[in-house]
Amino acid sequence: MARLGFGTAAFPFEASEVAKKAILQAIELGYRHFDTASLYGSEQPLGEAIIEAVSVGLIKSRDDLFITSKLWCSDAHGDRVLPALQRSLQNLKLEYLDLFLIHWPISSKPGAYEFPIKEEDLIPMDFNTVWAGMEECQRLGLTKSIGVSNFSCKKLADILAFAKIPPAVNQVEMNPLCRQKKLREFCNESGILLTAYSPLGAKGTIWGSNKVMENEVLNEIAKAKGKTLAQCSIGGYHGH
C-alpha cells in the first residue's frame, strides 16, 4: 500500500467526468493508491480512468495501482457482502480489489445508498456474519486484504475475538487536531494498520471543515520547518 492515497469522495456523491479527469491527473502526478466506496458514486469514473491510464501509457497495468473500496451500511448484512463487492468490481471493471473495508460499524435497512442514513433505518451490525462475508471475499480472491473503517477500540476487539482473518486496516479520520492516540496504540498492539482520511480536514464536505488548514499554531510550526501546513499534516502520519 502506498503511503499517500487519493480519496474520491466528493459531496454530493455522484459519478462525474470531473472525477475521472481528476483521477487521471492524479495518476499522471504519481498517485498509485486510490480510495473509493460504493456510496461515493466514484467507482465507475475510477474504473474508466484506470482503463484510459493504461491505454495512454501512464501505467503498465491495473496491477500498478492499489485500489480500496468499501461496503456501505445497507449492504452490511451477511448475505449481501459478496454481492456488494461483485457490484463494486463490475463498476470498477476490475477482477479484484487490493483492500475492501466495512465503511461504518453499523448496518441499515437494505435498499438505496443514502447519506445521512435515517435514524429509523439504522440496525445494529451482526459482526459475526458480516465479517464472515468479508473473509469469504478474500478467500475467493476478489480482494487481497480486508479491513474496517471508523471502528473504535471496542468494536475492533469484538471482531478480533472471533475473526479467522483479522482486519488488516482500520481507516479513520485523523489529522493534527484529531490524533487518535488511544486508537493508534491499540492498532499497533493488535497488528492493524491505522490509516487516515481527511488529514487536511476535508473542507467542502458535509463532514469536514477548514480548522486544520486555518490553525494558527500549525501554520507557525510549518513555517518554522520551511514546509507547507499540508506537508506537515500529511507527513506527520507516515509510518502510523
N, C-alpha and C positions, 0 to 999 in steps of 0.2 A: 504493500500500500504506500503510495506517495504521501509525503508528509503534508503537502498542501493540496487541498481539493477545491473543485469549482462547484459551488452549490447552484442548483437550477430552480429553486423556489422563488416565485415572484407572485405577489398578490395583486389582482385576483388570479387564482390558479386556472391556467388555460394554456393550451398549446398555441404557439405563435411562431411566425417566421423570424421575429426578432430574437427569440430564444435560440433558434437554430443558428443564426448568424453570430450570436454572442458565443455559443459553444465552439463554432468553427474558429473564431478569432482566438478563443482561449487555447485551443489545440495548437494553433499556429504560434502562440506565445510560449508554449511549452507545458501547459497543464496536461496531466495524464490521468488524474483521478476526478471522476465526475459523479456527483451525488444527486439522485433524483428520488421520486416516490410516486406511487400510484395516485396519490392525492394531487400532486402538483400539476398534472397535465403536461409535464415536460418530457415524459418518456418517449413519445413519438418524435418530437423535434431532436432529441438527443440521438435517437437511433438513426434518423435521417442525416444528422451531422456526421456521425461516425462513418456511414456509407460514403458520404461525399469526401470526408477527410482521407479515406483510403484511396478513393478513385483519383484524387488530385495529388496523392503522394505525401500528404502531411504526416501520415503514419503508414507503416507497412501493413498492419492488420489490426483487427479488433483486440488482439492479444497484447498490443502495446498499451492498452488502457486498463484502468481499474474502475469498474462500474459498480456503484452501490444503488440499490433501490430499497423500498420499504413497504411493509404490509400495513394497509390502513385499518382503522378500528372496525369498520363494518365487515372486513374480511378476517378479523381476528377471532375465528372460530375454527375448531379442529378440522372440520371437513372442508373449509374454504381456503386454507393456507396454500395448498398445492395449486388449485385452480387460479388463485390470485397471482402467484408467481408466474404461472404459464401465460397469463394475460400480459403481465409486465414484459416478459420476454418477447411476446408477439408484438407489443407496442414498440419495443426497442429493436426488434428484428435481430435479436441475439440468441445464441444457443445456451448461454449461461451467464450468470452474474458472478462477480467476484465477491460481493457481500450483500446479504439480504437481512434486513433489520425489521423487528417489530417496532412500528413507529411510536406507539404510546402503550403504556401498561394498562390499557382499558379497552374493552370491546364496546361495540354499538350494534344496534339492530342492522341486520344485513339489508343492503339497498344501495342507493346512490351515495357517492363520496361527498360528504358535507363537512364544512369547517366554518365556524364553530359547530360542534355537534349539539343538537338539542338535548337538554338535560334528561328529558323523559326517554331518550333513545339510548342512554348510557347503560352498559351492562358490565358487571364485574367479569374480568377475564378468567377463563379456565386455563391457567398457566400450563397445566399438565398436557392437555390435548393440543393447545396451540403450539407449545414448544415441540411436542412430538411431530406435529406437522412441519415445523421448521427443520427438524432433524431429518425427516423424510426427504425434504427438498435437497439437503446436502448429500444424503446417501445416493440420491438419483443423479447427482452430478449437475443439477440445474443451478446450483450456486456453490462456489468454492468454500465460502465461510458463512456462518450465521451469527447474528447478534441482536442487540436491542437498542432502543433509543429512549431517552427520558426516563430511565429506570433509577429508582433510589437504591440505597444500600440494601434495605429490607427486601425489596422486590427482586433484586439480584440474588440475594441469599435464598429466597424462595425457589428460584429456578435452579440454582446450583445444588440444592438439596436432592433433586431428582434427575437432573439432566444427564443424559448419556453423552451428549456432546455439549460442553459448556459454551456459553456465549463468548465469541472471540472479541467483540467490541461492544461498548456502550457509548452511544453518541448523545451528548447533552449540550445545552447552552453553557459556554464557558468563555470568559474574557476577563480582563483585569479587574472588572467590577463584580464579577461572578466567578470566583476562583474554584469553587467546588472542592475545597481541601479534603473534607472527610470522604467524599466520593472517590477522589483521586487515590487516597490512601487505601481504601477498600479494594478498588480495582487493581491496584498494583499488587496487593497481597493475594488477590484471587486469580491473577494471571489474565485479567481482562484489560484490553487496550481501551483507554478512555480517549475519545476524540471529541473535538469541539465544533459546534455550529455557532453561527453568529459571533465570531471572535471580534468583530468590529461593532457589534451592537445591532446590526440588521435594520438600519434606517430605511424607511419606506415600506416596511411590512407592518401588519397589524399587531405582531407580537414584539417588534423591536423598537429601538429608539436611537437617538444620536448621543446618548450620555457618554459613551466611550470616547468617541471622536471629539467631543467638545469638553472633555475633562481637563481642567487647567493643570492639575498635578501631573497627569500622564503626558500632557504636551510639554511640560517643563523637563520631565525625565527624558523624553525623546530628543528634545533639543540638546540636552547635555550629552547625549550619546551620539549626536550627529546623525540621527535617524528620523524617519517619519514616525508618527504615532502608530500608524498601521503596521509598519515593520516591527516595532517593538511589541505591539499587541499580539501579532501572529507569531513572531519569533520566540516569544516567551513561553509558548506551549509546545515547541518542538521537543519531542522526546517523552511527552506525557501521554 
